[in-house]
């Protein structure tokens, strides 16, 4: 009798191990290629992976750092990776030129674009920029929208001086005192400056002056929507849980990044950078809804700004709804 029970226990244990192994084997391996080296904005993905949200959806997630939004878009368009997380306006610029990509969720729906400098310089409004030196990167997305910021705020190019250079040169100009402010993302470059100097940074947000366009989002190759729609739905479900949990546990989100990438930065600035990201997740139209679900209005506004200032031809822009879909997201409210 005892022997029979022992054999039964072993059989049950073996069956459990077999089922666990089968489930693990059945998990879809999926790469998420980010827009850049990891910073606070990316924390929800690392926390979601750590908490098992992607595993629960049958996804074995591999998060990889990127080298710029344009390269991430190219990788998704070439089917080198299935999922990209990068600047959606950059994706739109590629799509109008024929890249077969589409956004399946927009994370940042309020623009992080800003002109920022050390808080101690007391540059709080556009008028405070007069007589100052601005560091920018010619040709990047922010420098393209900058003329609209000047128009909306009544500034003229003669009101300030300009220092030009690549992304790192722009940072160094402010850090080393050769520029008073730079054009950058409120939760990204500000944290890099703070990490380097220990000083607080104040961003003058473009969105506060009526200039708003979406920023980072998830996008896939269009073929994937037809070939593996279930994977897209499961990925977006896990990504939704990841942001929702991270919003309530920002310290845990920063810790998850450092557990995966110990050299990603300082916990304090990773957390602060993520906390600066949270207010960007919704516009008035999507307030109260779950993350990633974007309104038709802000997407239309984004495409309109790209046509006016971002180098996109009106004839090729077409219908803004061609660049995104909410159809693969979980319900708008829990």
C-alpha positions as CSV (number, residue, x, y, z in Angstrom):
1,X,0.0,0.0,0.0
2,X,2.8,2.4,1.0
3,X,4.7,1.4,-2.1
4,X,1.7,2.1,-4.3
5,X,1.2,5.6,-2.8
6,X,4.9,6.4,-3.3
7,X,4.7,5.3,-7.0
8,X,1.6,7.5,-7.4
9,X,3.4,10.5,-5.8
10,X,6.3,10.0,-8.1
11,X,3.9,9.8,-11.1
12,X,2.2,13.0,-10.1
13,X,5.5,14.8,-9.6
14,X,6.7,13.6,-13.0
15,X,3.5,14.7,-14.6
16,X,3.8,18.2,-13.0
17,X,7.4,18.5,-14.2
18,X,6.4,17.4,-17.7
19,X,3.6,20.0,-17.9
20,X,5.9,22.7,-16.5
21,X,8.5,21.8,-19.1
22,X,5.9,21.7,-21.9
23,X,4.6,25.2,-20.9
24,X,8.1,26.6,-20.8
25,X,8.8,25.0,-24.2
26,X,5.6,26.5,-25.6
27,X,6.5,30.1,-24.6
28,X,7.0,32.4,-27.5
29,X,10.4,34.0,-27.6
30,X,10.1,37.7,-28.3
31,X,12.6,40.4,-28.6
32,X,11.7,44.0,-27.6
33,X,14.2,46.4,-29.1
34,X,14.3,49.8,-27.2
35,X,14.9,53.2,-28.7
36,X,18.2,53.8,-26.8
37,X,20.4,52.8,-23.9
38,X,18.2,52.1,-20.9
39,X,16.9,55.0,-18.8
40,X,13.9,55.5,-16.4
41,X,11.2,55.5,-19.1
42,X,12.1,51.8,-19.9
43,X,11.6,50.6,-16.3
44,X,8.1,49.1,-16.7
45,X,9.4,46.5,-19.2
46,X,12.1,45.2,-16.8
47,X,9.6,45.2,-13.9
48,X,7.0,43.4,-16.0
49,X,9.5,40.8,-16.9
50,X,10.6,40.4,-13.3
51,X,7.1,40.1,-12.0
52,X,6.2,37.4,-14.6
53,X,3.6,39.4,-16.5
54,X,5.1,38.4,-19.9
55,X,5.6,34.8,-18.8
56,X,2.0,34.7,-17.7
57,X,1.1,35.6,-21.3
58,X,3.3,32.8,-22.6
59,X,6.1,35.2,-23.7
60,X,9.8,34.7,-23.1
61,X,10.9,38.3,-23.3
62,X,14.3,39.5,-24.3
63,X,14.8,43.3,-23.8
64,X,17.6,44.8,-25.9
65,X,19.0,48.3,-25.8
66,X,18.7,50.3,-29.0
67,X,20.9,52.8,-30.8
68,X,18.3,55.3,-31.9
69,X,14.7,55.2,-32.9
70,X,15.4,55.2,-36.6
71,X,17.5,52.0,-36.3
72,X,14.8,50.4,-34.1
73,X,12.2,51.1,-36.8
74,X,14.5,49.7,-39.5
75,X,15.0,46.5,-37.5
76,X,11.2,46.0,-37.1
77,X,10.6,46.8,-40.7
78,X,13.2,44.2,-41.7
79,X,11.6,41.6,-39.4
80,X,14.9,41.4,-37.5
81,X,13.0,41.8,-34.3
82,X,9.2,41.5,-33.7
83,X,8.6,44.4,-31.3
84,X,10.1,47.9,-31.2
85,X,9.7,50.6,-28.6
86,X,10.8,54.0,-30.0
87,X,9.7,57.4,-31.1
88,X,6.4,57.0,-33.0
89,X,6.8,60.2,-35.1
90,X,10.1,58.6,-36.3
91,X,8.1,55.5,-37.2
92,X,5.5,57.6,-39.0
93,X,8.3,59.3,-41.1
94,X,9.5,55.8,-42.1
95,X,6.0,54.5,-42.8
96,X,5.2,57.3,-45.2
97,X,8.3,56.3,-47.1
98,X,7.1,52.7,-47.3
99,X,8.3,51.0,-44.2
100,X,5.6,48.3,-43.3
101,X,5.3,49.2,-39.6
102,X,2.3,50.2,-37.4
103,X,2.0,51.2,-33.7
104,X,0.0,48.9,-31.5
105,X,0.2,51.1,-28.4
106,X,1.3,54.6,-27.6
107,X,2.9,55.0,-24.2
108,X,3.8,58.6,-24.1
109,X,0.8,60.7,-25.2
110,X,2.0,64.0,-23.8
111,X,5.2,65.2,-25.5
112,X,8.4,65.0,-23.3
113,X,10.0,67.7,-25.5
114,X,11.4,70.6,-23.5
115,X,14.1,73.2,-23.2
116,X,15.9,72.6,-20.0
117,X,18.7,73.9,-17.8
118,X,19.9,73.9,-14.3
119,X,17.2,74.8,-11.8
120,X,19.6,77.3,-10.2
121,X,19.6,79.4,-13.4
122,X,15.9,80.0,-12.8
123,X,14.9,79.5,-16.4
124,X,11.2,78.8,-15.9
125,X,9.4,80.4,-18.9
126,X,10.2,81.1,-22.6
127,X,10.9,84.7,-21.7
128,X,13.8,83.5,-19.5
129,X,15.5,82.1,-22.5
130,X,16.2,85.6,-23.9
131,X,19.9,86.4,-23.8
132,X,20.8,82.8,-23.1
133,X,22.6,80.1,-25.1
134,X,20.7,77.1,-26.4
135,X,22.3,73.8,-27.3
136,X,20.6,71.7,-30.0
137,X,21.3,69.0,-32.5
138,X,20.5,70.2,-36.1
139,X,18.0,68.0,-37.9
140,X,16.8,66.0,-35.0
141,X,13.1,65.8,-34.1
142,X,13.2,68.5,-31.5
143,X,15.1,71.0,-33.6
144,X,12.4,70.5,-36.3
145,X,9.6,71.5,-33.8
146,X,11.7,74.3,-32.2
147,X,10.5,76.9,-34.7
148,X,6.9,76.2,-33.7
149,X,7.8,76.7,-30.0
150,X,9.4,80.0,-30.9
151,X,6.3,81.1,-32.9
152,X,3.9,80.0,-30.1
153,X,5.9,81.8,-27.4
154,X,6.8,84.9,-29.2
155,X,10.5,84.3,-29.2
156,X,12.8,85.2,-32.1
157,X,16.0,83.5,-33.2
158,X,17.9,86.7,-32.4
159,X,16.7,86.5,-28.8
160,X,19.3,83.8,-27.9
161,X,22.5,82.2,-29.1
162,X,22.9,78.6,-30.4
163,X,25.5,76.0,-29.8
164,X,25.2,73.0,-32.2
165,X,26.4,69.4,-31.8
166,X,25.4,65.8,-31.5
167,X,23.5,64.4,-28.5
168,X,26.5,64.1,-26.2
169,X,28.0,67.5,-27.3
170,X,24.7,69.1,-26.4
171,X,24.7,67.6,-22.9
172,X,28.3,68.5,-22.4
173,X,27.6,72.1,-23.4
174,X,25.1,72.5,-20.5
175,X,27.2,70.4,-18.0
176,X,30.3,72.5,-18.7
177,X,28.6,75.9,-18.8
178,X,29.0,76.6,-22.5
179,X,25.2,76.6,-22.9
180,X,22.4,77.6,-20.5
181,X,19.8,75.2,-21.8
182,X,19.4,72.4,-24.3
183,X,16.5,70.8,-26.3
184,X,15.8,67.5,-24.7
185,X,13.3,65.1,-23.2
186,X,12.2,66.0,-19.7
187,X,12.7,62.5,-18.3
188,X,15.9,61.6,-20.2
189,X,18.5,64.3,-20.8
190,X,17.6,65.9,-17.5
191,X,18.5,62.7,-15.6
192,X,21.8,62.4,-17.5
193,X,22.7,65.9,-16.5
194,X,21.8,65.2,-12.9
195,X,23.8,62.0,-12.8
196,X,26.8,63.9,-14.1
197,X,26.5,67.0,-11.9
198,X,24.3,66.1,-9.0
199,X,22.3,69.3,-9.8
200,X,18.5,69.5,-10.4
201,X,17.2,70.4,-13.9
202,X,14.1,72.3,-14.8
203,X,12.3,71.6,-18.1
204,X,10.1,74.1,-19.9
205,X,7.7,71.7,-21.5
206,X,6.6,72.3,-25.1
207,X,3.2,70.7,-24.4
208,X,2.5,73.5,-21.8
209,X,2.5,75.9,-24.7
210,X,0.1,74.0,-26.9
211,X,2.7,71.9,-28.8
212,X,1.9,68.3,-28.3
213,X,2.6,65.1,-30.2
214,X,2.9,61.5,-29.2
215,X,6.3,60.1,-28.4
216,X,7.3,56.5,-27.5
217,X,5.2,53.5,-28.4
218,X,5.2,49.9,-29.4
219,X,5.2,49.0,-33.0
220,X,5.4,45.9,-35.2
221,X,5.7,44.8,-38.8
222,X,2.2,45.0,-40.4
223,X,2.5,41.3,-41.5
224,X,2.5,40.4,-37.8
225,X,-1.0,41.6,-37.3
226,X,-2.3,39.0,-39.7
227,X,0.3,36.2,-39.1
228,X,0.4,36.2,-35.3
229,X,-2.2,38.5,-33.9
230,X,-2.5,36.5,-30.7
231,X,1.1,37.2,-29.8
232,X,0.6,40.9,-30.3
233,X,-2.5,40.8,-28.1
234,X,-0.6,38.9,-25.4
235,X,2.4,41.2,-25.6
236,X,0.2,44.3,-25.2
237,X,-1.7,42.7,-22.3
238,X,1.6,42.1,-20.5
239,X,2.9,45.6,-21.4
240,X,-0.3,47.1,-20.0
241,X,0.0,45.2,-16.7
242,X,3.7,46.3,-16.6
243,X,2.9,50.0,-16.7
244,X,0.0,49.8,-14.3
245,X,2.1,48.0,-11.7
246,X,5.1,50.2,-12.2
247,X,3.1,53.4,-11.8
248,X,2.3,52.2,-8.3
249,X,5.8,50.9,-7.5
250,X,8.3,53.3,-9.1
251,X,11.1,52.3,-6.6
252,X,10.6,48.6,-7.5
253,X,10.7,49.5,-11.2
254,X,14.1,51.2,-10.8
255,X,15.4,48.2,-8.9
256,X,14.3,45.8,-11.6
257,X,16.3,47.8,-14.2
258,X,19.5,47.6,-12.0
259,X,19.0,43.9,-11.3
260,X,19.0,43.3,-15.1
261,X,21.6,45.9,-16.0
262,X,23.7,47.0,-12.9
263,X,25.5,49.7,-14.9
264,X,22.3,51.3,-16.2
265,X,22.7,54.3,-13.8
266,X,21.8,55.3,-10.3
267,X,18.7,54.0,-8.6
268,X,17.6,57.5,-7.5
269,X,17.7,59.0,-11.0
270,X,16.3,56.0,-12.7
271,X,13.3,56.2,-10.3
272,X,13.0,60.0,-10.7
273,X,13.2,59.6,-14.5
274,X,10.4,57.1,-14.5
275,X,8.3,59.3,-12.1
276,X,8.7,62.1,-14.6
277,X,7.5,59.7,-17.3
278,X,4.2,58.8,-15.6
279,X,2.4,62.1,-16.3
280,X,3.1,61.7,-20.0
281,X,1.0,58.5,-20.3
282,X,-2.3,60.2,-20.9
283,X,-3.9,63.2,-22.5
284,X,-7.3,64.6,-21.4
285,X,-8.9,62.3,-24.0
286,X,-7.4,59.1,-22.5
287,X,-7.4,60.1,-18.8
288,X,-8.9,57.3,-16.7
289,X,-8.2,54.7,-19.4
290,X,-5.6,51.9,-19.3
291,X,-2.2,52.6,-20.7
292,X,-1.3,52.5,-24.4
293,X,-4.8,53.4,-25.8
294,X,-4.4,56.6,-27.8
295,X,-7.0,59.0,-29.1
296,X,-7.7,59.7,-32.7
297,X,-7.3,63.4,-32.0
298,X,-3.7,63.4,-30.7
299,X,-2.6,61.1,-33.5
300,X,-4.2,63.4,-36.1
301,X,-2.5,66.4,-34.3
302,X,0.8,64.5,-34.4
303,X,0.6,63.8,-38.1
304,X,-0.4,67.5,-38.8
305,X,2.6,68.7,-36.9
306,X,4.9,66.4,-38.9
307,X,3.4,67.7,-42.1
308,X,3.9,71.3,-41.0
309,X,7.3,71.1,-39.3
310,X,8.6,67.5,-39.4
311,X,9.4,67.1,-43.1
312,X,6.4,64.8,-43.9
313,X,4.7,65.6,-47.2
314,X,0.9,66.1,-46.9
315,X,0.2,64.0,-50.0
316,X,2.0,61.0,-48.5
317,X,0.7,61.4,-44.9
318,X,-2.8,60.2,-45.8
319,X,-5.1,59.0,-43.1
320,X,-3.5,59.2,-39.6
321,X,-5.3,56.0,-38.7
322,X,-3.0,54.1,-41.0
323,X,-0.2,54.5,-38.5
324,X,-1.7,53.0,-35.4
325,X,-4.3,50.6,-34.0
326,X,-5.9,50.1,-30.6
327,X,-7.4,46.8,-31.6
328,X,-4.8,44.7,-29.9
329,X,-5.1,46.3,-26.5
330,X,-7.0,44.9,-23.5
331,X,-10.2,46.6,-22.5
332,X,-10.0,50.4,-22.0
333,X,-11.0,50.1,-18.3
334,X,-10.6,47.2,-15.8
